Amino acid sequence: MARSFDTIVVTGGAGFIGSNLIRYLFEKAGYRGRIVNLDALTYAGNPESLADIAAKYGQEGEGRYFFVKADIRDRASVERVFADYRPDAVCHLAAESHVDRSILGPEAFVTTNVIGTFTLLDVAKEAWKGRGEGETLFHHVSTDEVYGSLGETGYFTEETPYDPRSPYSASKAGSDHLVMAYHHTYGLPVTLSNCSNNYGPYQFPEKLIPLMILNMLEGKPLPVYGDGRNIRDWLYVEDHNAAVWTIMQRGESGRSYNIGGENEWENIRLLGRLIEIVAKEAGLDAGELRSRITYVKDRPGHDRRYAIDCSRLKRELGWAQAHSFDEGLAETVRWYLAHKDWCARVRSGEYRRWVETNYERR
Ligand SMILES: NC(=O)c1ccc[n+]([C@@H]2O[C@H](COP(=O)([O-])OP(=O)(O)OC[C@H]3O[C@@H](n4cnc5c(N)ncnc54)[C@H](O)[C@@H]3O)[C@@H](O)[C@H]2O)c1
């Protein structure tokens, strides 16, 4: 039987996937309960991404959406959220998420991703004492990067041993292990998902697809790491969120599920495809855009290939991707074209300073 929830705490709900998840739950999934968005608003968090949702479902509207600015590492704040809202589910997305940043400054990745996840798990365990399986759920959103790197062939399955290579993936692997440990040791009802690369609206412009779209529009070079032959599997963010919601409702407690696009692309081929779409949507010259491709020194420890076997999720829970890559990319390009103000605002302040310090003055 499907689980239903009255109050879900979504951590990291002001970030890329989290803001899309909250929008998806209210507007498309038919969720009728309350959502508490717990987010520290780091450089990657932007409440403006949910301004329309706050107006419609917040206190001035239906009273089902709440935003709490809090850090998941701060136990007292997390306890207060549990005491004030009495959630029966947590969907945990808050994290430091950018691999390049984890190479340049790993500490925040360890404290937020490992200690922050521990803090949430521990507060949930205490708050949900005496409530049985089926009454509460802690869902952890994780990445396929915990599995390491693949050669030319093969796929990550849920049984693939963890082999993280970057501080980011190591910190996510640590958090995954803690989630499962809380299930096995304390009986906390948990589900876990490991997903491949997401793309779509509201993605912070330091990630590959929005970075390339904006550089194309702004006449800047299109930097490609190494030989451009690294392979990633790409999934439209709404398909990811539909999978997360499916797992939260019907996934088996204590079980992990891979989520993927079954859509592998070499970075350089992906860029070629994106150039064609941007050229068409923005009326630019594809040849001129191609001439701006610039190969730059490879990222240290750059995993060669990720590919994910998501057959467990398809077979056991009946999920399937709903967006083709061309459709999803065109949708994404149109969104960035229509939201230039959002892009300008998220790229100011702390983000601007970080790019200047770590990239432009290198
Ligand atoms: N983006 C992807 O392709 C992808 C793929 C698989 C899994 N994931 C996972 O999904 C989750 C969300 O990813 P995203 O791309 O939306 O990330 P994001 O960087 O866009 O958003 C992260 C959010 O977490 C918040 N946050 C960071 N540290 C916090 C803290 N200490 N306390 C409270 N809030 C904090 C930020 O303010 C931000 O709103 C992450 O856990 C990530 O590991 C991402």
The ligand as an SDF file (V2000), in Angstrom:
LIG
                    3D

 44 48  0  0  0  0  0  0  0  0999 V2000
   22.3770   17.9700   -9.4210 N   0  0  0  0  0  0  0  0  0  0  0  0
   22.5180   16.6930   -9.7410 C   0  0  0  0  0  0  0  0  0  0  0  0
   22.7350   16.3570  -10.9110 O   0  0  0  0  0  0  0  0  0  0  0  0
   22.3670   15.6270   -8.6950 C   0  0  0  0  0  0  0  0  0  0  0  0
   22.3610   14.2710   -9.0890 C   0  0  0  0  0  0  0  0  0  0  0  0
   22.1790   13.2960   -8.1230 C   0  0  0  0  0  0  0  0  0  0  0  0
   22.0090   13.6400   -6.7890 C   0  0  0  0  0  0  0  0  0  0  0  0
   22.0480   14.9600   -6.4300 N   0  0  0  0  0  0  0  0  0  0  0  0
   21.8330   15.2860   -5.0010 C   0  0  0  0  0  0  0  0  0  0  0  0
   20.6140   16.0110   -4.9180 O   0  0  0  0  0  0  0  0  0  0  0  0
   20.6740   16.9620   -3.8670 C   0  0  0  0  0  0  0  0  0  0  0  0
   20.3040   18.3370   -4.3960 C   0  0  0  0  0  0  0  0  0  0  0  0
   21.2150   18.6950   -5.4420 O   0  0  0  0  0  0  0  0  0  0  0  0
   21.1020   20.0960   -6.1710 P   0  0  0  0  0  0  0  0  0  0  0  0
   21.7870   19.9610   -7.4770 O   0  0  0  0  0  0  0  0  0  0  0  0
   19.7160   20.5630   -6.1100 O   0  0  0  0  0  0  0  0  0  0  0  0
   22.0210   20.9970   -5.2110 O   0  0  0  0  0  0  0  0  0  0  0  0
   22.0650   22.5760   -5.0550 P   0  0  0  0  0  0  0  0  0  0  0  0
   23.5060   22.8670   -4.7300 O   0  0  0  0  0  0  0  0  0  0  0  0
   21.4030   23.2610   -6.1870 O   0  0  0  0  0  0  0  0  0  0  0  0
   21.1740   22.8450   -3.7450 O   0  0  0  0  0  0  0  0  0  0  0  0
   21.5830   22.4920   -2.4570 C   0  0  0  0  0  0  0  0  0  0  0  0
   20.6920   23.2150   -1.4600 C   0  0  0  0  0  0  0  0  0  0  0  0
   21.0970   22.8030   -0.1450 O   0  0  0  0  0  0  0  0  0  0  0  0
   21.1890   23.9520    0.6800 C   0  0  0  0  0  0  0  0  0  0  0  0
   22.1960   23.6880    1.7250 N   0  0  0  0  0  0  0  0  0  0  0  0
   23.5350   23.5240    1.5550 C   0  0  0  0  0  0  0  0  0  0  0  0
   24.1340   23.3330    2.7410 N   0  0  0  0  0  0  0  0  0  0  0  0
   23.1440   23.3690    3.6810 C   0  0  0  0  0  0  0  0  0  0  0  0
   23.1290   23.2120    5.0920 C   0  0  0  0  0  0  0  0  0  0  0  0
   24.2720   23.0170    5.7910 N   0  0  0  0  0  0  0  0  0  0  0  0
   21.9390   23.2780    5.7380 N   0  0  0  0  0  0  0  0  0  0  0  0
   20.7910   23.4960    5.0540 C   0  0  0  0  0  0  0  0  0  0  0  0
   20.7470   23.6730    3.7170 N   0  0  0  0  0  0  0  0  0  0  0  0
   21.9150   23.5930    3.0400 C   0  0  0  0  0  0  0  0  0  0  0  0
   21.5920   25.0800   -0.2470 C   0  0  0  0  0  0  0  0  0  0  0  0
   21.2560   26.3660    0.2820 O   0  0  0  0  0  0  0  0  0  0  0  0
   20.8230   24.7420   -1.5150 C   0  0  0  0  0  0  0  0  0  0  0  0
   19.5460   25.3380   -1.4990 O   0  0  0  0  0  0  0  0  0  0  0  0
   22.0820   16.8820   -3.2870 C   0  0  0  0  0  0  0  0  0  0  0  0
   22.0220   16.0760   -2.1350 O   0  0  0  0  0  0  0  0  0  0  0  0
   22.8820   16.1900   -4.3720 C   0  0  0  0  0  0  0  0  0  0  0  0
   23.9460   15.4500   -3.8250 O   0  0  0  0  0  0  0  0  0  0  0  0
   22.2220   15.9670   -7.3460 C   0  0  0  0  0  0  0  0  0  0  0  0
  1  2  1  0
  2  3  2  0
  2  4  1  0
  4  5  1  0
  4 44  2  0
  5  6  2  0
  6  7  1  0
  7  8  2  0
  8  9  1  0
  8 44  1  0
  9 10  1  0
  9 42  1  0
 10 11  1  0
 11 12  1  0
 11 40  1  0
 12 13  1  0
 13 14  1  0
 14 15  2  0
 14 16  1  0
 14 17  1  0
 17 18  1  0
 18 19  2  0
 18 20  1  0
 18 21  1  0
 21 22  1  0
 22 23  1  0
 23 24  1  0
 23 38  1  0
 24 25  1  0
 25 26  1  0
 25 36  1  0
 26 27  1  0
 26 35  1  0
 27 28  2  0
 28 29  1  0
 29 30  1  0
 29 35  2  0
 30 31  1  0
 30 32  2  0
 32 33  1  0
 33 34  2  0
 34 35  1  0
 36 37  1  0
 36 38  1  0
 38 39  1  0
 40 41  1  0
 40 42  1  0
 42 43  1  0
M  CHG  2   8   1  16  -1
M  END
$$$$
